[in-house]
Amino acid sequence: MKTSNILRNYSGLLWLLAGITVGSLVGLFFGKSVESIKPLGDIFLNLLFTAVIPLVFFAVSSAIANIDRSKKLGKLLTVMVLVFLSTILISAILTLVATWIFPIHQQLGSNPLPVENEKIQSFGEQMTQLLTVGEFYEIGSRKNMLALIIFSVLVGFSTLYAGKDGASFKNFLVSGNEVMKKLIILIMKLGPIGLGAYFAYQVGVFGPQLFGTYAKALGLYYGIGTFYFLVFFTFYAFIAGGFKAIKVFWKNNIVPSLTSIGTCSSIATIPANLDGTSKMGVPAYIANVTIPLGSTLHKDGSSISSIIKIAVVFAIFGKDLVHVDTIVLALGITVLVSIVEGGIPNGGYIGELLMISAYQLPPEALPPAMIIGTLVDPMATLLNATGDNVAAMLIARFTEGKNWMESKIFSS
């Protein structure tokens, strides 16, 4: 891939890093006086908060509405869901263990940012509030993100089963999804200014000790990501078809890997993934559903980054990621992040909003998580995109049987 193409594909990431760097230097040199530019960051966050609701609705509902219904759809979807959930949870649990072995202990000086007051509720009340809303208009609040996701899933399946009668509505969902993705891209053009202003505020007010947390988090993420990519993808391929599957997977996963890194987009990697899985011997009906749907719903890299982000935010706010209920909620958020994100750059910010909502954290928790998400994006995209290929092999194994690889493509 040409250097100019790589620079063009990563231009957004480079601008964000430039904004963060400049903001950090401004905060470092001017101290608490940078509070006057915090409204620039607030404006950026408010735009994201406003756009996130329609984006989630259209992304989730359109993805489900576009599933190709065939005679094997039921079995395929069941196996696909189990494979997706298994790999996501394995990567999340691996990361949790890593955060316990290599803990991130860093707070904002001696005065952590205040956490929003939590009301004491029964378990039933908490679940009701988390999963549903009492009025339709309340589903438009970012504080009710999970309820929105559930509603979007139901709309997607309703559109799918409506068939021809729902064709016009499906087109509306697809069109709305494209418009919302473009809207996020437009908003993110303000990212260098918005994140720069917020980072200047954090560094100027809370001190440069923030960098210790980010450095530890980045080192931990890239270490776990590299280990997962090499070891666990190889292990998954072995389960799918033994040593022969390992060989054919890595041989045909090179182009998708380079494409994912070069484009920083799971969606842009779909053509390379479809070609790669075809050469791996995955049946077309499996690949044609798994790869496009996986680009939206299956993200091992985002699973790892979700746990890292939670660990970082908890460290900053002086909370512990060791209690059973906290861990279970973290795993639940991680699974949902894979559904919410979508296969476009910057999609992970939606999952971070879900994290803030679920843990009842203040809006100030968003910028640190966004910064981590920005910095780990290349590795996350690599894991997200190419993880669909090895997942497709696993799905073929459990759908077609252990002899699914017995074809003339492997006879040579």
ZIDA-V473903 format. One record per residue. N is the residue number from 1. RES is the residue in one small letter. PHI is phi in whole degrees, 0 to 359 (none if undefined). Layout:
# ZIDA-V473903
<<N | RES | PHI> <N | RES | PHI>>
This chain:
# ZIDA-V473903
<<1 | m | none> <2 | k | 295> <3 | t | 299> <4 | s | 297> <5 | n | 292> <6 | i | 296> <7 | l | 297> <8 | r | 293> <9 | n | 291> <10 | y | 260> <11 | s | 301> <12 | g | 297> <13 | l | 297> <14 | l | 294> <15 | w | 294> <16 | l | 298> <17 | l | 297> <18 | a | 295> <19 | g | 297> <20 | i | 296> <21 | t | 296> <22 | v | 297> <23 | g | 299> <24 | s | 298> <25 | l | 294> <26 | v | 297> <27 | g | 296> <28 | l | 293> <29 | f | 274> <30 | f | 256> <31 | g | 61> <32 | k | 291> <33 | s | 292> <34 | v | 284> <35 | e | 302> <36 | s | 291> <37 | i | 261> <38 | k | 302> <39 | p | 304> <40 | l | 297> <41 | g | 292> <42 | d | 296> <43 | i | 298> <44 | f | 299> <45 | l | 296> <46 | n | 297> <47 | l | 297> <48 | l | 296> <49 | f | 300> <50 | t | 288> <51 | a | 279> <52 | v | 293> <53 | i | 295> <54 | p | 296> <55 | l | 297> <56 | v | 298> <57 | f | 301> <58 | f | 291> <59 | a | 295> <60 | v | 288> <61 | s | 294> <62 | s | 290> <63 | a | 298> <64 | i | 286> <65 | a | 296> <66 | n | 265> <67 | i | 296> <68 | d | 280> <69 | r | 279> <70 | s | 225> <71 | k | 294> <72 | k | 260> <73 | l | 300> <74 | g | 299> <75 | k | 294> <76 | l | 299> <77 | l | 295> <78 | t | 297> <79 | v | 296> <80 | m | 298> <81 | v | 299> <82 | l | 295> <83 | v | 293> <84 | f | 302> <85 | l | 297> <86 | s | 297> <87 | t | 292> <88 | i | 296> <89 | l | 292> <90 | i | 298> <91 | s | 295> <92 | a | 292> <93 | i | 295> <94 | l | 302> <95 | t | 291> <96 | l | 302> <97 | v | 299> <98 | a | 296> <99 | t | 291> <100 | w | 284> <101 | i | 286> <102 | f | 240> <103 | p | 293> <104 | i | 257> <105 | h | 255> <106 | q | 202> <107 | q | 241> <108 | l | 281> <109 | g | 64> <110 | s | 266> <111 | n | 234> <112 | p | 301> <113 | l | 298> <114 | p | 291> <115 | v | 269> <116 | e | 301> <117 | n | 298> <118 | e | 255> <119 | k | 275> <120 | i | 282> <121 | q | 229> <122 | s | 288> <123 | f | 299> <124 | g | 298> <125 | e | 295> <126 | q | 296> <127 | m | 293> <128 | t | 298> <129 | q | 291> <130 | l | 284> <131 | l | 264> <132 | t | 222> <133 | v | 228> <134 | g | 276> <135 | e | 228> <136 | f | 299> <137 | y | 296> <138 | e | 290> <139 | i | 288> <140 | g | 275> <141 | s | 264> <142 | r | 295> <143 | k | 284> <144 | n | 244> <145 | m | 298> <146 | l | 295> <147 | a | 299> <148 | l | 296> <149 | i | 297> <150 | i | 299> <151 | f | 298> <152 | s | 295> <153 | v | 298> <154 | l | 296> <155 | v | 296> <156 | g | 299> <157 | f | 293> <158 | s | 297> <159 | t | 294> <160 | l | 299> <161 | y | 280> <162 | a | 287> <163 | g | 62> <164 | k | 297> <165 | d | 295> <166 | g | 257> <167 | a | 300> <168 | s | 295> <169 | f | 291> <170 | k | 297> <171 | n | 298> <172 | f | 297> <173 | l | 296> <174 | v | 296> <175 | s | 296> <176 | g | 298> <177 | n | 297> <178 | e | 295> <179 | v | 296> <180 | m | 293> <181 | k | 296> <182 | k | 294> <183 | l | 298> <184 | i | 298> <185 | i | 298> <186 | l | 296> <187 | i | 297> <188 | m | 291> <189 | k | 294> <190 | l | 273> <191 | g | 305> <192 | p | 303> <193 | i | 284> <194 | g | 296> <195 | l | 291> <196 | g | 299> <197 | a | 295> <198 | y | 292> <199 | f | 290> <200 | a | 299> <201 | y | 297> <202 | q | 295> <203 | v | 292> <204 | g | 292> <205 | v | 271> <206 | f | 257> <207 | g | 97> <208 | p | 288> <209 | q | 295> <210 | l | 302> <211 | f | 297> <212 | g | 299> <213 | t | 295> <214 | y | 295> <215 | a | 298> <216 | k | 297> <217 | a | 295> <218 | l | 294> <219 | g | 300> <220 | l | 293> <221 | y | 296> <222 | y | 293> <223 | g | 293> <224 | i | 295> <225 | g | 299> <226 | t | 296> <227 | f | 298> <228 | y | 295> <229 | f | 298> <230 | l | 279> <231 | v | 274> <232 | f | 286> <233 | f | 297> <234 | t | 297> <235 | f | 297> <236 | y | 297> <237 | a | 297> <238 | f | 296> <239 | i | 298> <240 | a | 291> <241 | g | 191> <242 | g | 75> <243 | f | 294> <244 | k | 297> <245 | a | 292> <246 | i | 300> <247 | k | 298> <248 | v | 289> <249 | f | 294> <250 | w | 292> <251 | k | 297> <252 | n | 258> <253 | n | 259> <254 | i | 291> <255 | v | 297> <256 | p | 302> <257 | s | 296> <258 | l | 295> <259 | t | 294> <260 | s | 295> <261 | i | 290> <262 | g | 288> <263 | t | 263> <264 | c | 56> <265 | s | 210> <266 | s | 293> <267 | i | 294> <268 | a | 294> <269 | t | 271> <270 | i | 304> <271 | p | 302> <272 | a | 294> <273 | n | 293> <274 | l | 297> <275 | d | 293> <276 | g | 294> <277 | t | 292> <278 | s | 297> <279 | k | 289> <280 | m | 282> <281 | g | 91> <282 | v | 289> <283 | p | 305> <284 | a | 299> <285 | y | 293> <286 | i | 281> <287 | a | 297> <288 | n | 291> <289 | v | 263> <290 | t | 293> <291 | i | 293> <292 | p | 297> <293 | l | 290> <294 | g | 296> <295 | s | 297> <296 | t | 256> <297 | l | 252> <298 | h | 232> <299 | k | 216> <300 | d | 293> <301 | g | 295> <302 | s | 290> <303 | s | 299> <304 | i | 296> <305 | s | 293> <306 | s | 299> <307 | i | 293> <308 | i | 298> <309 | k | 297> <310 | i | 298> <311 | a | 297> <312 | v | 294> <313 | v | 297> <314 | f | 297> <315 | a | 296> <316 | i | 294> <317 | f | 265> <318 | g | 70> <319 | k | 252> <320 | d | 251> <321 | l | 259> <322 | v | 228> <323 | h | 283> <324 | v | 300> <325 | d | 296> <326 | t | 294> <327 | i | 292> <328 | v | 299> <329 | l | 295> <330 | a | 298> <331 | l | 294> <332 | g | 296> <333 | i | 299> <334 | t | 298> <335 | v | 297> <336 | l | 293> <337 | v | 302> <338 | s | 295> <339 | i | 278> <340 | v | 282> <341 | e | 298> <342 | g | 82> <343 | g | 269> <344 | i | 236> <345 | p | 302> <346 | n | 77> <347 | g | 293> <348 | g | 294> <349 | y | 296> <350 | i | 293> <351 | g | 298> <352 | e | 292> <353 | l | 295> <354 | l | 297> <355 | m | 300> <356 | i | 298> <357 | s | 294> <358 | a | 294> <359 | y | 267> <360 | q | 55> <361 | l | 265> <362 | p | 287> <363 | p | 302> <364 | e | 297> <365 | a | 282> <366 | l | 289> <367 | p | 304> <368 | p | 301> <369 | a | 293> <370 | m | 295> <371 | i | 296> <372 | i | 300> <373 | g | 300> <374 | t | 294> <375 | l | 288> <376 | v | 262> <377 | d | 303> <378 | p | 301> <379 | m | 294> <380 | a | 298> <381 | t | 296> <382 | l | 301> <383 | l | 290> <384 | n | 298> <385 | a | 288> <386 | t | 283> <387 | g | 296> <388 | d | 293> <389 | n | 292> <390 | v | 289> <391 | a | 295> <392 | a | 297> <393 | m | 295> <394 | l | 297> <395 | i | 296> <396 | a | 297> <397 | r | 298> <398 | f | 274> <399 | t | 265> <400 | e | 263> <401 | g | 101> <402 | k | 290> <403 | n | 261> <404 | w | 297> <405 | m | 276> <406 | e | 284> <407 | s | 217> <408 | k | 292> <409 | i | 293> <410 | f | 254> <411 | s | 284> <412 | s | 278>>
